[in-house]
């Protein structure tokens, strides 16, 4: 294992995502009535947010692990694995929700989850770029 990218560094790098997760959860709980006015199901948003956070955590692990190997094929394998797992988990969850809900699908909740997906993806890329620069400077 590369000493510049220890597991402790990985936990520090993941901390902003954890803080964002907790803040968004608190916001969803605090804004239930406002979300209801906008026809957004807080339950759909909350469950989608939890699934999205789990998918992001798994993909972050693979992305971070890709920095620990100098072989290009391993780097690419971990990047593709992280992307595939995140996308597959989100697609499976969406289809499952749509199949269960039938005509009662809450479109506002799905759009809210899409916005959260984009937020997590941007945060993940920004954090990993910083980690990548730290590795190059070490």
C-alpha positions as CSV (number, residue, x, y, z in Angstrom):
1,X,0.0,0.0,0.0
2,X,1.2,3.5,-0.8
3,X,2.1,5.3,2.4
4,X,0.8,8.6,1.0
5,X,-2.7,7.1,0.6
6,X,-3.4,5.3,3.8
7,X,-6.9,4.2,4.9
8,X,-6.8,7.2,7.4
9,X,-6.4,9.6,4.5
10,X,-9.3,7.8,2.7
11,X,-11.5,8.4,5.8
12,X,-10.5,12.0,5.9
13,X,-11.3,12.4,2.2
14,X,-14.7,10.8,2.6
15,X,-15.7,13.0,5.6
16,X,-17.2,15.8,3.5
17,X,-19.5,13.3,1.8
18,X,-20.6,12.1,5.2
19,X,-21.2,15.6,6.4
20,X,-23.3,16.4,3.3
21,X,-25.3,13.2,3.8
22,X,-26.1,14.2,7.4
23,X,-27.0,17.8,6.5
24,X,-29.3,16.7,3.6
25,X,-31.0,14.1,5.8
26,X,-31.6,16.8,8.5
27,X,-32.9,19.1,5.7
28,X,-35.3,16.5,4.4
29,X,-36.7,15.9,7.9
30,X,-36.9,19.6,8.6
31,X,-38.6,20.5,5.3
32,X,-41.2,17.7,5.2
33,X,-44.2,20.2,5.0
34,X,-42.4,22.4,2.4
35,X,-41.6,19.3,0.3
36,X,-45.3,18.2,0.5
37,X,-46.4,21.6,-0.8
38,X,-44.1,21.1,-3.8
39,X,-45.6,17.6,-4.3
40,X,-42.3,15.9,-3.4
41,X,-42.5,12.9,-1.2
42,X,-40.0,13.2,1.7
43,X,-40.1,9.4,2.1
44,X,-39.1,8.8,-1.5
45,X,-36.4,11.5,-1.3
46,X,-35.1,10.1,2.0
47,X,-34.9,6.5,0.8
48,X,-33.4,7.6,-2.5
49,X,-30.9,9.7,-0.6
50,X,-29.8,6.8,1.6
51,X,-29.4,4.4,-1.4
52,X,-27.5,7.1,-3.3
53,X,-25.2,7.6,-0.3
54,X,-24.5,3.9,-0.1
55,X,-23.8,3.8,-3.9
56,X,-21.5,6.8,-3.6
57,X,-19.6,5.3,-0.7
58,X,-19.0,2.1,-2.7
59,X,-17.9,3.9,-5.8
60,X,-15.7,6.3,-3.7
61,X,-14.0,3.2,-2.2
62,X,-13.2,1.8,-5.7
63,X,-12.1,5.2,-7.0
64,X,-9.9,5.7,-4.0
65,X,-8.5,2.2,-4.2
66,X,-7.6,2.9,-7.8
67,X,-5.0,5.5,-6.7
68,X,-3.2,2.8,-4.6
69,X,-2.0,0.8,-7.6
70,X,0.4,2.1,-10.2
71,X,-0.7,-0.3,-13.0
72,X,-2.9,1.5,-15.5
73,X,-5.2,-1.6,-16.1
74,X,-5.9,-1.8,-12.4
75,X,-6.7,1.9,-12.2
76,X,-9.2,1.6,-15.1
77,X,-10.7,-1.6,-13.7
78,X,-11.4,0.1,-10.3
79,X,-12.8,3.2,-12.0
80,X,-15.2,1.2,-14.2
81,X,-16.2,-1.0,-11.3
82,X,-17.1,2.0,-9.1
83,X,-19.0,3.6,-11.9
84,X,-20.9,0.5,-12.8
85,X,-21.9,-0.4,-9.2
86,X,-23.1,3.2,-8.6
87,X,-25.1,3.3,-11.8
88,X,-26.5,-0.3,-11.4
89,X,-27.6,0.3,-7.8
90,X,-29.3,3.6,-8.7
91,X,-31.0,2.1,-11.8
92,X,-32.2,-1.0,-9.9
93,X,-33.6,1.1,-7.1
94,X,-35.4,3.4,-9.5
95,X,-36.9,0.5,-11.5
96,X,-37.9,-1.3,-8.3
97,X,-39.6,1.9,-6.9
98,X,-41.4,2.5,-10.2
99,X,-42.6,-1.1,-10.4
100,X,-43.9,-1.1,-6.8
101,X,-45.5,2.4,-7.0
102,X,-47.2,1.8,-10.4
103,X,-49.1,5.0,-11.2
104,X,-48.4,6.6,-7.9
105,X,-44.8,7.4,-8.7
106,X,-43.7,10.7,-7.1
107,X,-41.9,12.5,-10.0
108,X,-40.8,15.3,-7.7
109,X,-39.0,12.7,-5.5
110,X,-37.3,11.1,-8.5
111,X,-36.1,14.5,-9.8
112,X,-34.9,15.4,-6.3
113,X,-32.9,12.2,-6.2
114,X,-31.4,13.0,-9.6
115,X,-30.3,16.4,-8.3
116,X,-28.7,14.6,-5.3
117,X,-27.0,12.2,-7.6
118,X,-25.4,15.1,-9.5
119,X,-24.4,16.8,-6.2
120,X,-22.7,13.6,-4.9
121,X,-21.0,13.0,-8.3
122,X,-19.6,16.5,-8.3
123,X,-18.4,16.3,-4.7
124,X,-16.9,12.9,-5.3
125,X,-14.9,14.1,-8.4
126,X,-13.7,17.3,-6.5
127,X,-12.5,15.3,-3.5
128,X,-10.8,12.6,-5.6
129,X,-9.1,15.3,-7.7
130,X,-7.7,16.8,-4.5
131,X,-6.5,13.3,-3.3
132,X,-4.9,12.8,-6.7
133,X,-3.0,16.1,-6.5
134,X,-1.8,15.1,-3.0
135,X,-0.5,11.8,-4.3
136,X,1.4,13.6,-7.1
137,X,2.9,16.1,-4.6
138,X,4.0,13.4,-2.2
